[in-house]
Amino acid sequence: MIAAKDNAPHLTPDEYFAWEATQLEKHEYINGEVYAMTGGSVNHGRIAIRFTAFDSHLENTGCITGNSDVKVNIFGSNNYTYPDASITCDDRDKTTTQYITYPCLIVEVLSASTEAYDRGGKFRMYRQNPALIDYLLVSSTSIEIDLYHKNDAGDWLIINYKAGDTIELKSINLNFPIEQVYRGLTLTPDSFPTNIIRE
């Protein structure tokens, strides 16, 4: 999904929730500003929905799998984003109805106009969360996935996966071949508008 700055006035968090409930589009909320979530490519959507299949892997675990309709509250702030997929196994997230706060896994499907933000400013916000273990950045134009994984020492490691590799998500104890994400897709370069959130 692409976040384009909206013309809405500067809002408080409560005003944002009330305002967004009346809108046809989803909006991320960063430092009082709202950003409309516009559609991505067909491949972007097809790839994103495949990660909701984690739900069957997590059956009977108590974990919650969220798609791009589930807001994530940036830990320690009043900012809210809509990642392409997220998973929380934290009981505190079972008491909120409009967002989750403690995901252990976040997935963002990349596009040309959002990649720098997803790797930079957005990751800096996400990694403030002590519950986050895996941050998965998935190309929608080639068979490439980058995993930012927090190890037991609290350090973030970057693991680059390519065709033929097996993805390992320690946050949810799941391994799968990278080709599973890209099956049946025709991969071509993308182009999107440039009026999106920047660092």
Secondary structure, DSSP 8 states (H G I E B T S, - for coil): -EEEE-------HHHHHHHHTT-SS-EEEETTEEEEEE---HHHHHHHHHGGGHHHHTTTTT-EEE-TTS-EE-TTSS-EE--SEEEE--GGGGS-SS-BS-EEEEEEE--TTTHHHHHTHHHHHHTT-TT--EEEEE-SSSSEEEEEEE-TTS-EEEEEEETT-EEEETTTTEEEETHHHHTT---------S-B---
